[in-house]
């Protein structure tokens, strides 16, 4: 069984259950995000398994792979229900080990069966009494080796349809069984995702529903992208949502949007303090937004100089009692100490944007 080919494009073609798998992948990402926010990683859908998380080191070598077979169900899962799924997970995992992507010396693989209903696994103990193991909201994830030895043996023995050879049995050591308290219909799942965004990001995101939809759109692009040459490859960038792209998205829906909201809500008072006329107000707003992007571009010397100046003089925030007075003081001090090739309006907008970024730092 372990060498059987995987129909790697079947998920893209059939699109059956993909709402759950896509939504589940976003929920799992949000669960992980506080721990992986500074890591280098990627997410892949319908590629070796329903969901794949790859974690990279500084040399772009794989340190860890986590795969998820995500299944929704209206009924409880029992021993007889999971053999087909376990067979698929293990088969995918064996093929995954042959992937050509560079691996580090500490490379490990973890595989998960994730479902939104209770898993009840049973076995006979030494006294020949039936014992049940529950995986649900009170016991959300259980690794295979945490099971009683008798249950491990029962699962590895398979049934009349699914038999596991010695090689496959070795891969049971990477198996995890997980319950996800996730809705059983798309509407409920989408509502839960909004709540999860609110839980993880709080007030740093203005519109949690829009944030959810932005990420789902990115994941939909992965769903609809075929594996190149009908062959799965972790190096296939067209199937990967990279952490760098995720960080860009988060920057837009967090810092960027909050900065624009700051400019809209405080703009009139700031422009009045800096003597920016009504005629120049639109130009000021455009340059404020452009500055947010240029601060991230190390080749933008003038904007890097302004950001550094504001950061160096951030003690001004201890002197004043409102934003517009701080920005005016920063602007006047900059004129006294520095030169710039920016226009007057560009400079005022850039200092205002830099002030917001420095003020927003934790």
N, C-alpha and C positions, 0 to 999 in steps of 0.2 A: 504493500500500500504506500510506503513512504516515497517510492519513486514515481508514483502516478502523477501525470501532468495536471496543473491547475488551470482552470478556465479563467484566466486573469482578467478578461474583459466582460465576463458574464454579468457582473454587478452593474457595469455601465450600461449594458444592453438591456437588462431586465428592469433595472431601477425599482426592484421590489424591496420594500422595507427600507429604502434609502433615507427616507425622512428620519426614521428612528436612528439609523446609524450616523447620519450627518449631525443630527441634533445631539446625539450621545457624544460624538467626538468633541463638540463644542463644550458640552457640560464637563467632560473629563479634562479638557484643556483648562477651563476655568477653575476646576478643583486643583489642578497642578500649578497654576500660574504663580501663586505666591512663592512657591519653592523653586520654580525654574526660570523666573523672570530674567535672571542674569546669565542663564545658560545659552549655549548655541544648540539649536535643535530644529527639527522639521516635523511636519505632520503630513501623512499620506493617507488617502482613502482608497479603498478597493484596489489594494496593491499588496499581494501576499495575504493580506487579511483585510477585514472591514476597515480597521483603523490601525495605523502604525505611527508610533512616536520614535524618532531617532535622535539620540543625544551625541553630540560631536565634541571632540577636544580641540585644542588650538591648532592642531595640524589637520583638521577636518577628517579625522579618523573616528569611527564609531566606538564610543565607550559603552553604549547601551541601546538596545532595541526593546520597545514594549509594543506588543501587538494585542489587538482586541477583536474578538469575535462577538459582535453585539446583536442580541436577539431579543425582540419583544415577545411577550407571551400573555395570553389571557388565562393560563392555567399554571399550576405549580409544576416545577420541573422535578423529575425523579431519575433514578439510576438509568432506566431504560431510555429516557429521553435524551440523555447527554452523550451517549456513545458516538453517535454520528458527528456531533459537534466536536468532541474530543479528537476523534479521528481526523477531522478536517484541520483543527488547530495544530495538531502534531505534524500532520503532513505538510502544512504550510511552513511550519517552523523548520522542518528538515530541509526543505527547498531554500528557505531564507538563509540558512547557513552557507549555502553555495554562492550567495550573491557576491559580486566582485567588488563591492564598495570596501574601501580600506578600513580595517579594524584595528583598534588599539590592543595593547597587551592585556588590558583589563576588560575586554569586551564581554558583555553578558547579554543574555536574552531572557525576557520575561513575557509570558503569554497569558492572556486573560479571557475567560468566558464571562461576558457581562450581560446581565438581563434585568428587566424591570419587574420580575416576579420571583417569589421565593423558590429556592432550590432546596429540596429535601433528599438527602442521600442516606441510604440505609445499609446496614451490614449486620452480620451475626457475630456477637462477641464470643469469648471463650466459653461462656456458659450456654451458648447456642440461643441467646436471647437477641431479639431484633432491637437494634439501636439506630436512632435517627439523628442525623446532623442537619441543622437548619442554617441556611445562609440567607439572611434577610436584613431588615433594618437594625436588628440587634447584633448582627454578626456579619458585617458587610463584605469582607474579603477574607478568604481562607486559602492559604497555599496548600498544594497537594501534600506536602510533607507534614502539615499540621493535622492531617486526618489520622485516625487510628490505623494501625498497621493492617488490620483486617479490611478496612474500607479501601486502603491503597491497593491491596491485593485484589479485591473484588473489581475495582475499576480497571486495573491493568489486565484482568482476565477477559474483559469484554463480554460479548454475548454471542449468540449464534450467528449474527450478521457481521459484527465487528470484532475481529481478533487482532491483537497487537503483537508484533514480533519483538525480538530483543532490542533492536535498535530503537523502535518506537517507544518501548518501555523506558528507555533512558531519558527520553524527552518529557516524561511525566514530571520530572523534577522542576520544570520551568512553568508548570501549570498553576493558575490561580482561578478561583471561582468567585465572582463578585455580583453582589446585588446592588442595583442602582435605583434609588428612590426617585424614579423618573416617570412622568405621566404615560398613560397607555394610548393616548391619541395625540396627534400633532399639535392641536390647539393648546392642550395642557402643557406639553413639552415646551412650546414657544413661550408661554407665560412663565414657566419655571426658569427658563434661560434669562429672561429679563430680570427676574429676582436674583439670579446668580450673578449677573453683571453688577447689580446694585450692591450685593453683598461683598464682592471682590473689589470694586472700584469706587463705591460710594459716590460722594459729590464731585469726584474728579472727572466724572462723565456727566454731561448735561442731559443727554437723551439715551437712556439705557436700551430702549427698544431699537433706536437707530443703530446703536453699537452692535446689538445682536444681529440685526439684518445685514450690517456691513460684513461681519464675519461669516454669516451663513452664505452670503454671496460669494465670498472667496472659496468656501468649501464646495459650493455648487460647481465652481469652475474645475475643481479637482475631480468631482464626480463625472463630469462630462468629457474629461480628457482621457483618450484611449492610451493604453500602454504602448509605447513605441515598438514597432516590429512584433507586436503581440507577445512581448516578453517583459516580465516584471524586472525592474532594476531600481535599487534604492538611489542610484546616482541620477535617475531621470528627473531633472529639475522641473519638467513640465507637470509632474505629479506631486511636487513638494510645495507645501506652504512653509516657507522658511521663517525662522525666528526674526531675521532682519526685516522681512516684510510685515510680520506681526507687530514688531516694534514701531514700524512706520505707521501702521493703521492705528495703533494705540496712541501714538503721538498726535495724530490728527484728531482722534475722538476724545482725547483727554486734554493735554496741554494746549494744543492748537485751538480747539473749540472754546476752552475756557479763556484763552487769551483774547479771542475775538469777542467773546461775551464781555470781557473786561473792557475792551475798546469801545463796544457799543454802549455799555452802561455808564462808563466813566468818561467817555470821549469828549463830551461837550465841556465838562469842567476842565479836563486836561488841555483841550484846545484853547479854552479861554485863558488859562494860566500861562500857556506858551505863546499866546497871541497868534494862533492859527485862525485865519479868517474863515467864514462860512464858505467862501468860494474855494478855499483850499482843503475843506474838510474831507471831501471824497478822496483827494490825493493823499491826505494824511492816513486815512483808513487803509488804502491800498498799500502804502509803504509800510505801515504797521504789520500787515499780514505778510508782505514779502520779506520783511526783516526776520520773521520767525523761521523761514526757510534758509535765509542766508546765514543765520547764526550757526546752522548745522553744517555749512559748507566752509571747510577750512581754507579754501582758496579766496574767500570773500574777506580780504584784509581789513577793509574799513569797518565792516560789521563785527569782525572778530575783535578789533580794537575797542569798539564801543561796548561790546559784551564784557570784555576784560575790565574796562574802566568802571562800569557799573558794579561789577562783582567786587572789585578792589575797594570801591567807595560805598559798599553796602551798609556801613555804619550810619549812613544818613537816615536809614530807616528807624534808627533809635532816637532821632532828633525830632522828627515831624509827626503829625497826628493824622494826616490824610495823604492819599496817593498823589494828588496833584501837586502838593507842596514838595514832596520827595522828588518827583519828576522834574519840577522846575529847578530845584537846587542842583540835581545831577546835571541838567542841561547847562546851567550857568557855569558850574565848575568845569565841565568838559570844555566849554568855550575858552575858559581861562588857561587851561592846561594842555589842550590838544588841538591839532589841526585835522581837517577832514576834507575830502573831495566831494562829500555828499552835499546836496542842496540843503537849504535851511529846513524845509519841510521833511525831507528824508531823514535828516539828523534828529529832528524832534520826534518823529515816528519811531526811529530805531531805538532811541533812548527810552521811550515809553514802553516799547516791546521788551527791551532788555530788562527794564525795571520789573515788569510783570514776571519774567522768567526767574529772576533772582529772588523776588519776593515769594514765589511759589515753591522754591526749593524747600525740602523738609528740614 
